[in-house]
């Protein structure tokens, strides 16, 4: 049957019609190739189920679609596996926002009801990004679409956690992490945005036991309460004589050592550094070298805890004002200057991230990084262009252990059980009760990238 050609090209009609025709004929399936065809399979980096596509998604979809269509035309059994990511933080924020509009919260409705609402939200809004992928013409086999919290995929995630734990590559312990006070969870470096802002540099006199003082500068006066040392460069003539003496933490009068460490930049501030290992990543490294105690002065909501003495209960920024005012009254202040500095903020909420000591689950990364580096060095993997090998090796040589636990409810719950007798059991299900021992599940979920990385 002849159809009249429209006066102008209607791309919406044409693209939708063609895409539907391709899909209905099964041409996106590997089974469309000859029975003896060579296989060619790629998997889609799963976009967040919460959002809409951005240019980064368009880039990978374009490149992968080119690859898969090219190999399909070469006669291969080409399969592009599509899927979406459950996006722990983003989804949880959306559901919490809905609950807040209803005058309630996740704590009030409880974990089970909250998860029901999260699945409702996913089922209602989660198809947006998939429809956008179709509009881009992505030639995926949609019958094989997966979601990172599908039952089978979730089983695989837990299996890998258990396997890595048994291999000694997963451990639990207290370490300094990026803490989001609003979300009340640890967040990864990738979820922290660092931009230069105008802040303040606070100069003050750090009292020395027996008399005198060392001038010190800080951008966060509230962390003075968690200091466990004052550090100076061992070759700095101004402060050499102080090394080995004690300083007194302002307003708390807690004695702390004055130490020499080559990490100190003599040209920055006053050349003397207050060391707060419980709230600063660089200070944490100094504390490891000098075996300093680590004090955490904040609660999970970034209010000050009992370690802050008279300032306990204050919000961190209210504490900053109050402490500085008290130090001024005590004659400890030198000056305050405007200062351009990098402020870490959470990608989702925009609040200032607080480095904080927290008991978390980690993946021991260096053994895995060594294998990844060896694969490039011995030619198994080729990086194009070659100059980026230097970037790759620098990243792997300086990699840190990966914090994989999140204090959220939406996500893959960590397969760990704690016995009332202090024992720990890593498995999908708790062991049977014995001798009066009861088992409590771990409250945390895994970082979304733990599952997306396995994808």
Secondary structure as GFF3:
##gff-version 3
##sequence-region A 1 455
A	DSSP	alpha_helix	11	24	.	.	.	ID=ss1
A	DSSP	three_ten_helix	30	32	.	.	.	ID=ss2
A	DSSP	beta_strand	39	43	.	.	.	ID=ss3
A	DSSP	beta_strand	47	48	.	.	.	ID=ss4
A	DSSP	alpha_helix	55	73	.	.	.	ID=ss5
A	DSSP	beta_strand	77	81	.	.	.	ID=ss6
A	DSSP	beta_strand	83	85	.	.	.	ID=ss7
A	DSSP	alpha_helix	88	101	.	.	.	ID=ss8
A	DSSP	alpha_helix	106	109	.	.	.	ID=ss9
A	DSSP	alpha_helix	111	125	.	.	.	ID=ss10
A	DSSP	alpha_helix	128	135	.	.	.	ID=ss11
A	DSSP	three_ten_helix	142	144	.	.	.	ID=ss12
A	DSSP	beta_strand	146	147	.	.	.	ID=ss13
A	DSSP	alpha_helix	151	166	.	.	.	ID=ss14
A	DSSP	beta_strand	170	180	.	.	.	ID=ss15
A	DSSP	beta_strand	185	187	.	.	.	ID=ss16
A	DSSP	three_ten_helix	189	191	.	.	.	ID=ss17
A	DSSP	beta_strand	192	207	.	.	.	ID=ss18
A	DSSP	beta_strand	213	218	.	.	.	ID=ss19
A	DSSP	three_ten_helix	221	226	.	.	.	ID=ss20
A	DSSP	beta_strand	229	232	.	.	.	ID=ss21
A	DSSP	three_ten_helix	240	242	.	.	.	ID=ss22
A	DSSP	beta_strand	246	248	.	.	.	ID=ss23
A	DSSP	beta_strand	255	260	.	.	.	ID=ss24
A	DSSP	beta_strand	272	275	.	.	.	ID=ss25
A	DSSP	alpha_helix	281	290	.	.	.	ID=ss26
A	DSSP	three_ten_helix	306	311	.	.	.	ID=ss27
A	DSSP	alpha_helix	316	329	.	.	.	ID=ss28
A	DSSP	beta_strand	333	346	.	.	.	ID=ss29
A	DSSP	beta_strand	354	363	.	.	.	ID=ss30
A	DSSP	alpha_helix	366	377	.	.	.	ID=ss31
A	DSSP	alpha_helix	388	397	.	.	.	ID=ss32
A	DSSP	beta_strand	402	403	.	.	.	ID=ss33
A	DSSP	beta_strand	405	406	.	.	.	ID=ss34
A	DSSP	beta_strand	416	419	.	.	.	ID=ss35
A	DSSP	beta_strand	424	426	.	.	.	ID=ss36
A	DSSP	beta_strand	439	441	.	.	.	ID=ss37
A	DSSP	beta_strand	445	446	.	.	.	ID=ss38
A	DSSP	alpha_helix	448	454	.	.	.	ID=ss39
###
